[in-house]
Amino acid sequence: MTGEQKRKILKHLIYNGELSSLEAMTKLGIGRLASRVSELRKEGFDLPMERRKKADGSGWYGVYSLSANDLDKIANGDYRF
């Protein structure tokens, strides 16, 4: 199951550029985005996270993206879906 979730995350990042926990839950059905990101980082992905302030000013949330190194890794076939 986690392998399928990691593939969904990477595909979403390739096509959409970024992913928040809320999007992961609502669009991909993934409830533990940070855990999957941690696993992908152990596999060699950078997956930088940008902190953004909530629109209502009540706090912060993280948005993950692919680094140039991550995109190269995928383009070179170093990671298979």
N, C-alpha and C positions, 0 to 999 in steps of 0.2 A: 504493500500500500504506500509506504513512504517513497518508494522509487517512482511510482506514478505521480505522486504529489510533487516531487522535485521536478519531474519533466513538465508538469503543468505550470509550475512557477517559472521555469526557464523559458518556456514557450510564451507565456504571458509577457515576460520581460522583453523578449525579442520583439514581439509585435506591438507592445504598448509602452515600453520604455521604463515603466516604474510600477511598483506594487506596494500597497499598504496592507496592514492586517485586516482592515475592514473589507477591502476589495478581495483579498484572498478568501475570506469567509463567504462573502456574498456571491462572488463571480466564479470561484474555483472550488468552493466547499472545503477549504482548508482552514482548520481552526487553530493550528499551532505554527504559524508562519515562521516565527523566530527559531523554532526547533529545526524546521526544514532548512532554513538559511544557514544555521550552524552546521548542519550536516553537509551542505553544499560547500561551505567554506573549508571544511575538513577534506573535501575532495579537490580543493585547489582553486575554487572560485573566490573572487574578491567580494563581490556584492556589497558595494558601499551603501551606507544608510544615511539619509539626510533627515534631520529633525525639522519638522514644520509645526508652526503654531496653529492650533485649531481656530477656525473662523470665529468662534464665539469668545476666543481668548482664554478658555478654561484650562488649557494645558497644551501638551505637545503630542505628536505622533510621528512615527518613523515611516519613511518611504524608501524601499530598496530599489536599486537599479543595477544594470550590468556595467562593469568597467570596460575600457577598451581591451584590456587583457582577456577578460571573460569572452568578449565577442570574438577575439582572435582564436581563442581556444575552441569555441563552437564552430567557427568558419573553417578551421584547419582539421576538423573532424576528431579533435582530441576528446570530445565528449559526445557520446552516441545517445540519441533519444530512443 
